[in-house]
Amino acid sequence: MKIGILTFHHTTNYGATLQAYALWKIIKHQGHEVEIIDYRPDKAVKLYLKEIQPIKINRRHKRLDFNSRALGNLVKSWKMRNFLVSQMKLSPKKYSTGEALKKFDFDYDLVICGSDQVWSLDSFRGFDPSFYLDFIDDQANCRKISYAASFGKTKELGKYKEVICKLISRFDVISVRETNSIQLLQQECNQQAEKVLDPTFLIEYSEILSFPQVEEKYILIYAASMTLEQQNFVRSIAKQKKMKIISVGFPSKIADKNLIGVSPEEWLGYFSKASYIVTHLYHGTIFAIIFKKNFTVFASEARSDKIKDLLENIGLENRLLSEAELDSVQDYFLPIDYTDVYERLSTEVDKSKAYLFKAINGR
């Protein structure tokens, strides 16, 4: 079977890159001919280009500032691209607009939309009908399914309700990755969806991860920003456990070492060797669980719902801490007993795999 995947693959986000890889990999393992549809919306390309510009516009103070992260972001961008082209198969043609997608005559038997927040209306990407597979002609002999797609923090469809519901109704199978997306589809579109795990849970990473040359124990930070209270929290763990602090993907002023321009393989390696992980990001949480690490997730308004949804499913909701809880928690560094966690998780992994394979095979 020839299968196309439409997702967020052209990105400098480790979680987005690895979820694309995971979905591609598990389908490839089933013997299908599968490729990532190389759709790079202009809006996204412009944003990523800004990250590597050495000079940035400070609109608040009406001046030009030096972008201290530009070099690290450039290295990261290059390594992300190298991972993409070396580890996955992309469609022969690149598309920058939805109109370009519509003009191409695809010969797929099946197109899968997702994972990630491909249906979110609150991100910088906004509403993009391409991620509802509007470019696949309903008369064509090609099925359309979603796997672990997400509306993110979107709570209502607003002015896009009619067109989204119409496009969703043309899917053969719909699955999403969190409760909010299920409720939104039920309430707004009267559509039923299955909740499945993010595809990053479905594969192994031993064949691609690159172990870091770090001898001492370290606490790993994967967070775009932290409050002063959160920084103090990290410092207290590092002090009590006599660990170094390493920040990966983003710079942190409390880190002993900042690693911005690491590859996905290196990123995985730092997660796999960490003694403790602190994050506020969804895929940071996922990979802490995959590598069976002790971890803390800082609650954030934009991400808490989906992370809480994930952690409650496997009995780890106590690892999500609000700002008010940081001072009162004394046992945050106690080890997690992953025996029960992985009993629950293994069941969900098996269910998600079975659902995906049945959906692919049209059952």
Backbone torsions as a table, in degrees:
resi	resn	phi	psi	omega
1	MET	NA	137.7	177.3
2	LYS	-97.8	123.5	-172.0
3	ILE	-126.4	136.2	174.0
4	GLY	-110.9	142.9	177.0
5	ILE	-116.8	128.6	174.7
6	LEU	-113.5	116.9	-177.1
7	THR	-156.3	-173.8	174.6
8	PHE	-86.2	95.4	179.6
9	HIS	-111.6	-30.4	179.9
10	HIS	-88.6	90.6	-170.5
11	THR	-159.6	164.6	172.5
12	THR	-107.4	16.8	179.7
13	ASN	-95.0	123.8	-176.6
14	TYR	-62.7	-42.9	-179.1
15	GLY	-62.4	-44.9	-179.8
16	ALA	-63.2	-43.4	179.8
17	THR	-62.9	-43.4	-176.3
18	LEU	-75.5	-29.2	176.0
19	GLN	-69.5	-35.6	176.7
20	ALA	-64.3	-44.8	178.7
21	TYR	-61.5	-44.3	-176.8
22	ALA	-63.3	-43.9	-179.7
23	LEU	-66.7	-43.4	177.8
24	TRP	-60.1	-44.0	-174.5
25	LYS	-65.7	-45.6	-175.8
26	ILE	-69.1	-32.9	176.5
27	ILE	-71.6	-39.8	176.9
28	LYS	-60.0	-38.5	-179.9
29	HIS	-64.3	-21.2	178.8
30	GLN	-84.2	1.8	174.9
31	GLY	92.0	9.2	-179.2
32	HIS	-88.1	157.4	171.4
33	GLU	-87.7	109.8	-171.1
34	VAL	-131.7	141.2	177.9
35	GLU	-144.3	154.1	174.4
36	ILE	-84.0	124.9	175.6
37	ILE	-69.9	117.9	-170.6
38	ASP	-80.0	70.3	179.9
39	TYR	-98.3	116.6	-179.3
40	ARG	-124.2	89.0	-177.9
41	PRO	-56.8	140.0	-178.3
42	ASP	-54.0	-38.4	-177.7
43	LYS	-61.3	-41.2	179.5
44	ALA	-71.2	-41.4	-179.6
45	VAL	-59.9	-43.2	-179.9
46	LYS	-62.5	-39.7	179.7
47	LEU	-64.2	-45.5	-178.3
48	TYR	-67.9	-31.3	176.6
49	LEU	-66.1	-34.8	178.3
50	LYS	-61.9	-34.1	-177.4
51	GLU	-64.4	-25.2	-176.1
52	ILE	-105.9	5.3	176.8
53	GLN	-77.9	129.1	-178.1
54	PRO	-67.7	-23.6	179.0
55	ILE	-118.3	131.0	178.6
56	LYS	-122.3	153.2	-178.4
57	ILE	-87.6	123.1	175.0
58	ASN	-96.0	93.3	-174.5
59	ARG	-69.4	-29.6	-178.8
60	ARG	-64.6	-43.2	-177.4
61	HIS	-103.7	5.0	177.4
62	LYS	52.7	59.0	179.8
63	ARG	-153.7	171.4	175.4
64	LEU	-101.3	133.1	180.0
65	ASP	-118.7	153.7	175.1
66	PHE	-78.2	131.5	179.2
67	ASN	-90.6	97.8	-175.5
68	SER	-66.9	-17.9	-178.6
69	ARG	-92.9	-2.7	-170.8
70	ALA	-58.1	-46.9	-177.2
71	LEU	-64.7	-46.4	178.4
72	GLY	-61.2	-40.7	178.6
73	ASN	-66.6	-35.3	178.2
74	LEU	-65.3	-44.9	178.4
75	VAL	-62.8	-44.0	178.2
76	LYS	-59.6	-45.8	-179.2
77	SER	-60.0	-42.8	-180.0
78	TRP	-65.2	-42.8	-179.0
79	LYS	-68.4	-36.1	176.1
80	MET	-61.5	-45.5	-179.9
81	ARG	-62.8	-42.3	179.3
82	ASN	-62.3	-40.8	177.6
83	PHE	-62.7	-42.4	-177.7
84	LEU	-60.1	-50.7	-174.5
85	VAL	-78.9	-21.6	-179.1
86	SER	-91.4	-26.0	-174.1
87	GLN	-107.3	-15.1	-178.5
88	MET	-131.8	162.8	174.2
89	LYS	-102.1	126.3	177.1
90	LEU	-101.4	156.7	175.4
91	SER	-61.7	148.9	-178.3
92	PRO	-60.3	-30.0	-176.9
93	LYS	-108.4	144.3	177.1
94	LYS	-100.8	142.7	-178.1
95	TYR	-126.1	134.2	-179.0
96	SER	-112.2	-9.2	179.3
97	THR	-139.3	159.9	176.1
98	GLY	-65.3	-33.6	179.3
99	GLU	-65.0	-37.4	178.1
100	ALA	-64.7	-38.6	176.8
101	LEU	-61.7	-41.7	-177.0
102	LYS	-66.2	-27.5	-176.3
103	LYS	-82.6	-13.3	-176.4
104	PHE	-90.1	139.7	-178.9
105	ASP	-92.6	92.8	-179.8
106	PHE	-74.8	148.7	177.9
107	ASP	-118.8	32.5	179.5
108	TYR	-77.2	149.0	170.5
109	ASP	-84.5	-25.4	-176.2
110	LEU	-153.0	140.3	172.1
111	VAL	-123.3	131.9	-179.8
112	ILE	-109.5	129.2	176.4
113	CYS	-101.5	128.3	178.4
114	GLY	115.5	174.1	7.3
115	SER	-87.7	-154.0	178.2
116	ASP	80.3	-176.1	-173.7
117	GLN	-84.7	53.0	-175.8
118	VAL	-69.2	-18.3	-180.0
119	TRP	-107.1	8.7	-179.1
120	SER	-68.7	136.8	176.8
121	LEU	-100.3	-2.7	-173.1
122	ASP	-104.6	-1.4	179.7
123	SER	-88.6	175.0	179.6
124	PHE	-63.9	-21.3	-179.7
125	ARG	-73.4	-30.2	-178.8
126	GLY	67.5	-160.5	-179.4
127	PHE	-77.6	126.0	177.5
128	ASP	-133.2	105.9	-177.2
129	PRO	-62.2	-17.4	178.7
130	SER	-60.8	-34.2	-179.2
131	PHE	-78.9	2.4	168.7
132	TYR	-107.9	14.1	175.0
133	LEU	59.9	38.9	179.3
134	ASP	-68.1	-15.9	-178.3
135	PHE	-83.6	-7.2	176.6
136	ILE	-90.8	114.6	-178.6
137	ASP	-62.6	129.6	-179.6
138	ASP	-63.3	-20.7	180.0
139	GLN	-85.9	-13.0	-179.8
140	ALA	-72.8	155.6	179.5
141	ASN	-85.5	64.0	-176.2
142	CYS	-142.1	122.0	178.6
143	ARG	-83.1	155.7	-179.4
144	LYS	-126.3	126.2	176.4
145	ILE	-136.2	160.8	170.8
146	SER	-114.7	146.2	172.5
147	TYR	-128.6	117.7	177.1
148	ALA	54.0	32.2	175.4
149	ALA	-67.7	159.7	-175.1
150	SER	-144.5	142.6	171.4
151	PHE	-90.5	2.8	-178.8
152	GLY	62.3	-132.6	-180.0
153	LYS	-92.1	6.2	178.3
154	THR	-59.3	128.1	-178.5
155	LYS	-106.6	-20.1	176.4
156	GLU	-151.0	153.5	-174.3
157	LEU	-87.7	-16.6	174.9
158	GLY	54.9	-132.1	-175.2
159	LYS	-68.7	-12.4	-179.4
160	TYR	-95.7	2.2	-173.6
161	LYS	-55.7	-50.8	-174.5
162	GLU	-61.8	-47.3	-177.1
163	VAL	-70.7	-37.8	178.9
164	ILE	-65.3	-46.5	-179.2
165	CYS	-62.8	-36.3	178.4
166	LYS	-65.9	-44.4	-179.9
167	LEU	-67.6	-40.6	179.0
168	ILE	-62.7	-36.5	-177.7
169	SER	-64.7	-16.4	-178.7
170	ARG	-91.0	-1.4	176.9
171	PHE	-76.8	144.6	175.9
172	ASP	-79.3	-36.2	179.9
173	VAL	-142.9	138.4	-179.9
174	ILE	-126.0	123.5	171.0
175	SER	-134.0	147.9	-178.1
176	VAL	-132.7	174.3	-173.6
177	ARG	-109.2	-4.7	178.0
178	GLU	-149.5	164.7	-174.0
179	THR	-61.9	-39.3	-179.1
180	ASN	-56.0	-41.8	-179.4
181	SER	-68.3	-37.0	175.9
182	ILE	-61.7	-48.0	-178.8
183	GLN	-64.3	-38.8	-179.7
184	LEU	-64.5	-42.7	178.6
185	LEU	-66.2	-37.8	178.8
186	GLN	-67.4	-48.7	-174.1
187	GLN	-73.2	-40.0	-174.1
188	GLU	-91.8	-34.5	-172.7
189	CYS	-119.8	-2.0	-177.0
190	ASN	54.3	39.5	-179.8
191	GLN	-114.6	139.0	177.0
192	GLN	-92.6	140.9	178.2
193	ALA	-137.1	152.5	177.4
194	GLU	-95.2	138.4	174.8
195	LYS	-91.5	125.7	-179.3
196	VAL	-129.1	168.2	178.7
197	LEU	-77.0	150.8	170.1
198	ASP	-54.7	140.8	-175.6
199	PRO	-62.1	-19.4	178.2
200	THR	-60.9	-21.4	178.0
201	PHE	-78.3	-13.3	-166.3
202	LEU	-92.9	-6.4	-176.9
203	ILE	-130.8	171.7	174.5
204	GLU	-99.8	156.8	-176.0
205	TYR	-121.9	4.7	-174.6
206	SER	-59.6	-31.1	-175.6
207	GLU	-78.0	-11.4	-178.8
208	ILE	-120.6	-18.5	-174.7
209	LEU	-72.8	145.6	-178.9
210	SER	-113.9	115.4	-175.5
211	PHE	-72.2	136.0	179.7
212	PRO	-76.6	152.9	176.7
213	GLN	-88.5	68.6	-179.1
214	VAL	-125.6	121.2	-177.1
215	GLU	-88.6	-41.3	-175.5
216	GLU	-77.3	159.1	176.1
217	LYS	-71.5	146.7	-179.1
218	TYR	-145.8	151.2	170.2
219	ILE	-96.3	130.0	-176.2
220	LEU	-100.3	128.5	174.2
221	ILE	-102.9	127.2	170.1
222	TYR	-128.6	88.4	-174.8
223	ALA	-154.1	136.7	-179.9
224	ALA	-69.2	-31.5	178.3
225	SER	-160.5	160.4	177.5
226	MET	-142.4	147.4	174.3
227	THR	-76.9	170.1	178.2
228	LEU	-60.7	-41.3	179.6
229	GLU	-62.9	-40.2	178.7
230	GLN	-67.8	-38.9	176.4
231	GLN	-61.6	-43.5	178.7
232	ASN	-63.8	-35.9	177.5
233	PHE	-60.6	-46.8	179.4
234	VAL	-63.3	-44.4	179.0
235	ARG	-58.5	-39.9	-177.3
236	SER	-66.7	-38.4	176.9
237	ILE	-64.8	-47.8	-178.6
238	ALA	-59.8	-39.7	-179.3
239	LYS	-68.3	-46.9	-177.5
240	GLN	-66.8	-34.9	-177.7
241	LYS	-99.1	2.4	178.3
242	LYS	53.3	54.8	-179.1
243	MET	-117.6	150.4	169.9
244	LYS	-75.1	162.9	177.7
245	ILE	-115.1	122.2	177.1
246	ILE	-120.5	130.6	176.1
247	SER	-109.3	129.8	-177.2
248	VAL	-119.4	135.2	178.2
249	GLY	88.9	-34.1	179.8
250	PHE	-138.1	146.8	177.6
251	PRO	-77.9	146.7	175.0
252	SER	-137.2	133.8	-177.0
253	LYS	-72.8	-12.5	178.4
254	ILE	-94.8	-2.7	-176.3
255	ALA	-80.9	144.1	171.5
256	ASP	-74.8	-26.6	178.7
257	LYS	-144.4	129.0	176.6
258	ASN	-108.9	126.5	-178.3
259	LEU	-124.1	95.6	-178.3
260	ILE	-88.7	-47.9	-172.4
261	GLY	-91.5	53.8	177.3
262	VAL	-96.9	153.8	177.6
263	SER	-80.0	165.2	174.3
264	PRO	-57.7	-35.4	178.7
265	GLU	-65.5	-41.8	178.6
266	GLU	-69.8	-39.6	177.9
267	TRP	-57.4	-46.4	177.1
268	LEU	-61.2	-39.8	-179.5
269	GLY	-63.1	-40.6	178.6
270	TYR	-67.5	-35.1	175.0
271	PHE	-65.8	-42.0	-174.3
272	SER	-68.2	-27.2	-176.7
273	LYS	-101.2	-5.0	-177.4
274	ALA	-66.7	148.0	174.6
275	SER	-89.1	-24.7	178.2
276	TYR	-155.0	146.5	-178.7
277	ILE	-126.7	135.5	175.4
278	VAL	-123.9	130.7	-177.3
279	THR	-154.8	167.0	167.9
280	HIS	-129.4	11.8	-174.2
281	LEU	-106.5	147.8	-174.7
282	TYR	-59.7	-52.9	-177.5
283	HIS	-75.4	-22.4	170.5
284	GLY	-62.2	-41.3	177.0
285	THR	-64.8	-45.1	-178.6
286	ILE	-59.1	-46.4	-175.8
287	PHE	-76.0	-23.3	170.2
288	ALA	-63.3	-39.3	179.0
289	ILE	-72.4	-43.9	179.9
290	ILE	-57.0	-41.3	-179.1
291	PHE	-92.1	9.3	173.6
292	LYS	56.6	51.1	-178.1
293	LYS	-100.6	153.4	166.4
294	ASN	-72.7	136.8	-174.5
295	PHE	-155.5	162.0	172.2
296	THR	-131.5	137.0	175.0
297	VAL	-110.6	124.8	174.8
298	PHE	-81.2	124.9	-179.8
299	ALA	-67.1	135.4	173.8
300	SER	-135.2	147.3	-174.7
301	GLU	-58.9	-36.6	-174.9
302	ALA	-75.9	-24.4	-170.2
303	ARG	-124.7	-9.0	-171.3
304	SER	-61.7	-37.7	-176.5
305	ASP	-60.6	-49.4	-176.7
306	LYS	-71.4	-34.8	178.0
307	ILE	-70.5	-42.2	177.3
308	LYS	-61.2	-41.9	178.4
309	ASP	-57.6	-45.3	179.0
310	LEU	-65.5	-48.6	-175.2
311	LEU	-67.5	-36.3	178.4
312	GLU	-63.9	-33.4	-178.9
313	ASN	-64.4	-26.0	-175.9
314	ILE	-119.5	14.1	173.9
315	GLY	75.2	28.1	-178.8
316	LEU	-120.5	25.8	-177.3
317	GLU	-62.5	-21.2	179.9
318	ASN	-72.4	-8.7	178.2
319	ARG	-84.3	-5.9	177.8
320	LEU	-95.5	114.8	-174.4
321	LEU	-115.2	133.8	173.5
322	SER	-84.0	169.1	179.4
323	GLU	-58.8	-39.2	-176.7
324	ALA	-68.2	-22.6	-176.2
325	GLU	-88.0	-12.0	-171.9
326	LEU	-61.0	-38.9	-177.9
327	ASP	-78.6	-26.0	-172.6
328	SER	-89.5	-18.0	-176.2
329	VAL	-84.1	121.8	-178.4
330	GLN	-107.4	-15.1	-175.5
331	ASP	-111.9	28.3	-176.2
332	TYR	-64.0	-24.2	-178.2
333	PHE	-94.6	3.9	178.5
334	LEU	-65.0	143.0	-176.2
335	PRO	-67.9	147.8	176.8
336	ILE	-87.5	132.9	173.7
337	ASP	-85.4	103.1	-174.5
338	TYR	-83.2	0.1	-179.8
339	THR	-61.3	-54.1	179.2
340	ASP	-68.6	-38.8	179.7
341	VAL	-57.1	-47.0	-176.0
342	TYR	-76.9	-21.0	171.3
343	GLU	-64.8	-45.6	177.8
344	ARG	-67.2	-44.6	-175.9
345	LEU	-65.2	-41.2	-179.7
346	SER	-60.8	-38.5	177.0
347	THR	-62.6	-44.3	-179.8
348	GLU	-67.8	-36.7	177.2
349	VAL	-62.3	-46.5	179.9
350	ASP	-61.4	-42.2	179.7
351	LYS	-64.6	-42.5	-178.2
352	SER	-67.3	-41.9	177.3
353	LYS	-62.1	-46.5	-179.1
354	ALA	-60.9	-41.4	179.8
355	TYR	-63.6	-45.1	-179.4
356	LEU	-62.6	-46.6	-177.6
357	PHE	-65.2	-39.4	177.5
358	LYS	-66.1	-39.5	179.2
359	ALA	-64.7	-40.3	179.1
360	ILE	-64.0	-40.9	-177.1
361	ASN	-84.9	4.6	173.8
362	GLY	76.7	23.9	-179.8
363	ARG	-107.0	NA	NA
